[in-house]
Amino acid sequence: MRIDVVSIFPDYLAPLDLSLIGKARRDGLIELQVHDLRAFTHDRHRTVDDTPYGGGAGMVMKPEPWAEALDHVAAQTDSRPTLIIPGPGGQRLDQALARELARRDHLVFACGRYEGIDERVYDYAARDFDVRIVSLGDYVLNGGEVAALAVIEAVARLVPGVIGNADSLVEESHEDGLLEYPVYTKPEHWQGRSVPEVLLSGDHGRIAAWRHEQRLQRTAARRPDLLPRAAAAGAEQLAIAV
Ligand code: 6GU
């Protein structure tokens, strides 16, 4: 998978050199390039923003540097990449969206700052990109960089080979709509707290039943909003099995 990120703070994306994503890059599974938006300005001050027409608070990102940056990225590919513009008004990121994005072979992130990017850029970008606006949730961040990091991490780990043990992708929160069961490791007794007896029993059937029950209880207690979808997913699994 190829990923390009355009930002006025390229250093914000430095963590993508670390851990599993860093390794996937070194292994050639993910080809990731970060571009400094200011490289596509031509004035002495490398200006990327200006005051909003119509008045109001804050600054708006100018269209010209964005157009040049997007042209630069588009010129390096024959495909039609997905352009993700992070913003609080976008589609909420969830596991289904992460799975959908993981099937694309080229993602481009346009990280806005200030009050946002001149609206005409969205229309301009649609010539060369499938444009998607993606939000992390109902709260406000200062810019798209943290959101780009979150989307990239959620997507990249679904790219085949990025996670060594593919089993860990299956038994995960949100994959079937239920939260994960609690996990324990050694020591068996710690600070007056013991590991549940069933996990030491060696009875795989009992363990599986206990874990499933824990997942249901946890989801009901912490994220009851997930239960209808989990029930639908469970019914579909049953239908496939029979
Ligand atoms: Cl994707 N961007 C910004 N600026 N704020 C957000 C967000 C994104 N998601 C939630 N809040």
Boltz pocket constraint, residues with backbone or C-beta under 6 A from the ligand:
constraints:
  - pocket:
      binder: B
      contacts: [[A, 85], [A, 86], [A, 87], [A, 88], [A, 112], [A, 134], [A, 135], [A, 136], [A, 137], [A, 138], [A, 139], [A, 140], [A, 141], [A, 142], [A, 143], [A, 144], [A, 147]]
      max_distance: 6.0
